[in-house]
């Protein structure tokens, strides 16, 4: 019997095309802050370091990066005008 491997969305993306964004509550200012990482382990370490008390929270999001457009290349998105 042949095993099929299912990839998660993160695994299907090329490593150079993703970032890890950490959103967290800064306990000192009371504001929600954001940090970006290219490495999942570093993002998770940072997020864990923000969990100082029971009011603290942090979320790690995987973000797919869009490749930069080359000069003369058009963006493939249409715009719609709304009156």
Contact map, one row per residue, 1 for C-alpha under 8 A:
11100000000000000000000000000000000000000000000000000000000000000000000000000000000
11110000000000000000000000000000000000000000000000000000000000000000000000000000000
11111000000000000000000000000000000000000000000000000000000000000000000000000000000
01111100000000000000000000000000000000000000000000000000000000000000000000000000000
00111110000000000000000000000000000000000000000000000000000000000000000000000000000
00011111000000000000000000000000000000000000000000000000000000000000000000000000000
00001111111100000000000000000000000000000000000000000000000000000000000000000000000
00000111111100000000000000000000000000000000000000000000000000000000000000000000000
00000011111110000000000000000000000000000000000000000000000000000000000000000000000
00000011111110000000000000000000000000000000000000000000000001000000000000000000000
00000011111111000000000000000000000000000000000000000000000000000000000000000000000
00000011111111000000000000000000000000000000000000000000000000000000000000000000000
00000000111111101100000000000000000000000000000000000000000000010000000000000000000
00000000001111111100000000000000000000000000000000000000000000000000000000000000000
00000000000011111100000000000000000000000000000000000000000000000000000000000000000
00000000000001111100000000000000000000000000000000000000000000000000000000000000000
00000000000011111110000000000000000000000000000000000000000000011110000000000000000
00000000000011111111000000000000000001000000000000000000000001111000000000000000000
00000000000000001111100000000000000111100000000000000000000001111000000000000000000
00000000000000000111110000000000000111110010000000000000000111100000000000000000000
00000000000000000011111000000000011110000010000000000000000111100000000000000000000
00000000000000000001111100000000011110000010011000000000011110000000000000000000000
00000000000000000000111110000001111000000000000000000000011100000000000000000000000
00000000000000000000011111000001110000000000001001000001111000000000000000000000000
00000000000000000000001111100111100000000000000001000001110000000000000000000000000
00000000000000000000000111111111100000000000000001000001000000000000000000000000000
00000000000000000000000011111110000000000000000000000001000000000000000000000000000
00000000000000000000000001111100000000000000000000000000000000000000000000000000000
00000000000000000000000001111110000000000000000000000000000000000000000000000000000
00000000000000000000000011111111000000000000000000000000000000000000000000000000000
00000000000000000000000011101111100000000000000000000000000000000000000000000000000
00000000000000000000001111000111110000000000000000000000000000000000000000000000000
00000000000000000000001111000011111000000000000000000000000000000000000000000000000
00000000000000000000111100000001111100000000000000000000000000000000000000000000000
00000000000000000000111000000000111110000000000000000000000000000000000000000000000
00000000000000000011110000000000011111000010000000000000000000000000000000000000000
00000000000000000011110000000000001111110110000000000000000000000000000000000000000
00000000000000000111000000000000000111110010000000000000000000000000000000000000000
00000000000000000011000000000000000011111110000000000000000000000000000000000000000
00000000000000000001000000000000000011111111000000000000000000000000000000000000000
00000000000000000000000000000000000000111111100000000000000000000000000000000000000
00000000000000000000000000000000000010111111110000000000000000000000000000000000000
00000000000000000001110000000000000111111111111000000000000100000000000000000000000
00000000000000000000000000000000000000011111111100000000000100000000000000000000000
00000000000000000000000000000000000000001111111110000000000000000000000000000000000
00000000000000000000010000000000000000000111111111000000000000000000000000000000000
00000000000000000000010100000000000000000011111111100000011100000000000000000000000
00000000000000000000000000000000000000000001111111100000010000000000000000000000000
00000000000000000000000000000000000000000000111111110000000000000000000000000000000
00000000000000000000000111000000000000000000011111110001110000000000000000000000000
00000000000000000000000000000000000000000000001111111101110000000000000000000000000
00000000000000000000000000000000000000000000000011111101000000000000000000000000000
00000000000000000000000000000000000000000000000000111111000000000000000000000000000
00000000000000000000000000000000000000000000000000111111000000000000000000000000000
00000000000000000000000000000000000000000000000000001111100000000000000000000000000
00000000000000000000000111100000000000000000000001111111110000000000000000000000000
00000000000000000000000110000000000000000000000001100011111000000000000000000000000
00000000000000000000011110000000000000000000001101100001111100000000000000000000000
00000000000000000000011100000000000000000000001000000000111110000000000000000000000
00000000000000000001111000000000000000000011001000000000011111000000000000000000000
00000000000000000001110000000000000000000000000000000000001111100000000000000000000
00000000010000000111100000000000000000000000000000000000000111110000000000000000000
00000000000000000111100000000000000000000000000000000000000011111000000000000000000
00000000000010001110000000000000000000000000000000000000000001111100000000000000000
00000000000000001110000000000000000000000000000000000000000000111110000000000000000
00000000000000001000000000000000000000000000000000000000000000011111000000000000000
00000000000000001000000000000000000000000000000000000000000000001111100000000000000
00000000000000000000000000000000000000000000000000000000000000000111110000000000000
00000000000000000000000000000000000000000000000000000000000000000011111011100000000
00000000000000000000000000000000000000000000000000000000000000000001111110000000000
00000000000000000000000000000000000000000000000000000000000000000000111110000000000
00000000000000000000000000000000000000000000000000000000000000000000011111000000000
00000000000000000000000000000000000000000000000000000000000000000000111111100000000
00000000000000000000000000000000000000000000000000000000000000000000100111110000000
00000000000000000000000000000000000000000000000000000000000000000000100011111000000
00000000000000000000000000000000000000000000000000000000000000000000000001111100000
00000000000000000000000000000000000000000000000000000000000000000000000000111110000
00000000000000000000000000000000000000000000000000000000000000000000000000011111000
00000000000000000000000000000000000000000000000000000000000000000000000000001111100
00000000000000000000000000000000000000000000000000000000000000000000000000000111110
00000000000000000000000000000000000000000000000000000000000000000000000000000011111
00000000000000000000000000000000000000000000000000000000000000000000000000000001111
00000000000000000000000000000000000000000000000000000000000000000000000000000000111
